[in-house]
Amino acid sequence: MTTIYGIKNCDTMKKAFGWLEQNNISYDFHDYKKQGAPKEVIQQALSEHGWQNVINKRGTTWRNLPENVKSEITQESALDLAENNPSIVKRPLLIHKGQSYLGFKPEIYEGIFNA
């Protein structure tokens, strides 16, 4: 089973959806805006990739955080931050066969689904 987590309007999400559909890969979509960020999924991504890769520092959510929150972030505080601000998680977050993947690049998805 494959689940893709993110926000429907995100351009990168749209590219990932398009790729999955073009390659006839069925998936479930979990919308952070409507359903929030599941703690266990964020925990898995943090443990597999580290907070520096899971937390998107390029977006407006990050830029709008107080400086002390940004400067004092840890692996543990990143979980609370992501749960309370799911828009801050790098998108898409893909779970396939129990493994998590961050972002979208066609060549990486090729490897995931053709392996």
VEXLUM-751952 format. One record per residue (C-alpha): y, x, z; chain. Coordinates in nm, 4 decimals. Example, Ala and Ser with C-alpha at 12.3 -4.5 7.8 and 13.67 -1.06 7.14 Angstrom:
BEGIN
PT         y         x         z  c
PT   -0.4500    1.2300    0.7800  A
PT   -0.1060    1.3670    0.7140  A
//
This chain:
BEGIN
PT         y         x         z  c
PT    0.0000    0.0000    0.0000  A
PT    0.3502    0.1147   -0.0835  A
PT    0.6683    0.0093    0.0958  A
PT    1.0170    0.1117   -0.0041  A
PT    1.2927    0.0923    0.2571  A
PT    1.6627    0.0770    0.1849  A
PT    1.9512   -0.1380    0.0691  A
PT    1.9239   -0.3495   -0.2427  A
PT    2.2682   -0.2621   -0.3910  A
PT    2.2273    0.1159   -0.3623  A
PT    2.2267    0.2861   -0.7039  A
PT    1.9486    0.5253   -0.6043  A
PT    1.7400    0.2320   -0.4837  A
PT    1.7926    0.0586   -0.8184  A
PT    1.6640    0.3691   -0.9979  A
PT    1.3570    0.3803   -0.7728  A
PT    1.2884    0.0072   -0.8225  A
PT    1.3183    0.0535   -1.1978  A
PT    1.0808    0.3488   -1.1992  A
PT    0.8218    0.1662   -0.9890  A
PT    0.8410   -0.1422   -1.2107  A
PT    0.8229    0.0581   -1.5370  A
PT    0.5113    0.2296   -1.4039  A
PT    0.3510   -0.0960   -1.2891  A
PT    0.3375    0.0088   -0.9254  A
PT    0.3356   -0.2781   -0.6806  A
PT    0.5392   -0.2342   -0.3655  A
PT    0.6947   -0.4212   -0.0767  A
PT    1.0688   -0.3901   -0.0255  A
PT    1.2109   -0.3725    0.3257  A
PT    1.5852   -0.4429    0.3220  A
PT    1.7686   -0.2675    0.6055  A
PT    2.0584   -0.5125    0.5772  A
PT    1.8346   -0.8148    0.6373  A
PT    1.5463   -0.6698    0.8379  A
PT    1.6872   -0.3643    1.0159  A
PT    1.5225   -0.0244    1.0361  A
PT    1.1714   -0.0293    1.1880  A
PT    1.1573    0.2205    1.4715  A
PT    0.8077    0.3468    1.3863  A
PT    0.9010    0.4128    1.0220  A
PT    1.2181    0.6011    1.1174  A
PT    1.0213    0.7963    1.3797  A
PT    0.7645    0.8951    1.1172  A
PT    1.0328    1.0089    0.8727  A
PT    1.2103    1.2067    1.1452  A
PT    0.8916    1.3816    1.2550  A
PT    0.7869    1.4601    0.8957  A
PT    1.1275    1.5619    0.7573  A
PT    1.3610    1.6369    1.0526  A
PT    1.6834    1.4549    1.1287  A
PT    1.8863    1.6835    0.9001  A
PT    1.6989    1.5397    0.6003  A
PT    1.6644    1.1785    0.7179  A
PT    2.0280    1.1256    0.8124  A
PT    2.2531    1.0916    0.5076  A
PT    2.5657    1.2960    0.5794  A
PT    2.7301    1.2090    0.2466  A
PT    2.7822    0.8369    0.3035  A
PT    3.0602    0.6374    0.4615  A
PT    2.8441    0.5478    0.7624  A
PT    2.8267    0.9171    0.8578  A
PT    3.1951    0.9761    0.7866  A
PT    3.2909    0.6823    1.0090  A
PT    3.0984    0.8105    1.3110  A
PT    3.2966    0.9644    1.5968  A
PT    3.3077    1.3451    1.5819  A
PT    3.1264    1.3821    1.9148  A
PT    2.8320    1.1751    1.7833  A
PT    2.8093    1.3892    1.4692  A
PT    2.8375    1.7194    1.6554  A
PT    2.5853    1.6301    1.9270  A
PT    2.3106    1.4733    1.7145  A
PT    1.9542    1.5710    1.8005  A
PT    1.6112    1.4675    1.6773  A
PT    1.5986    1.2120    1.9612  A
PT    1.9496    1.0712    1.9180  A
PT    1.8946    1.0433    1.5417  A
PT    1.6358    0.7701    1.6045  A
PT    1.8853    0.5545    1.7972  A
PT    2.1540    0.6298    1.5411  A
PT    1.9291    0.5208    1.2527  A
PT    1.8106    0.2079    1.4340  A
PT    2.1683    0.1021    1.5055  A
PT    2.3053    0.2120    1.1652  A
PT    2.0232    0.1795    0.9097  A
PT    2.2688    0.2546    0.6273  A
PT    2.2746    0.6135    0.7504  A
PT    1.9093    0.6750    0.6541  A
PT    1.8662    0.8575    0.3243  A
PT    1.7534    0.6143    0.0556  A
PT    1.5049    0.5251   -0.0536  A
PT    1.2571    0.5904    0.2208  A
PT    0.9161    0.5415    0.0645  A
PT    0.5896    0.5066    0.2548  A
PT    0.2824    0.5545    0.0365  A
PT   -0.0691    0.6100    0.1706  A
PT    0.0697    0.6808    0.5166  A
PT    0.3079    0.9554    0.3993  A
PT    0.6876    0.9253    0.3952  A
PT    0.9142    1.0433    0.1134  A
PT    1.2949    1.0575    0.1054  A
PT    1.5242    1.0008   -0.1906  A
PT    1.4314    0.9407   -0.5517  A
PT    1.3550    1.1826   -0.8305  A
PT    1.1329    1.0673   -1.1185  A
PT    0.9306    1.3898   -1.1174  A
PT    0.8557    1.3564   -0.7453  A
PT    0.7481    0.9926   -0.7858  A
PT    0.5237    1.1045   -1.0750  A
PT    0.3510    1.3431   -0.8377  A
PT    0.3190    1.0857   -0.5611  A
PT    0.1658    0.8141   -0.7769  A
PT   -0.0372    1.0240   -1.0203  A
PT   -0.1975    1.2463   -0.7611  A
//
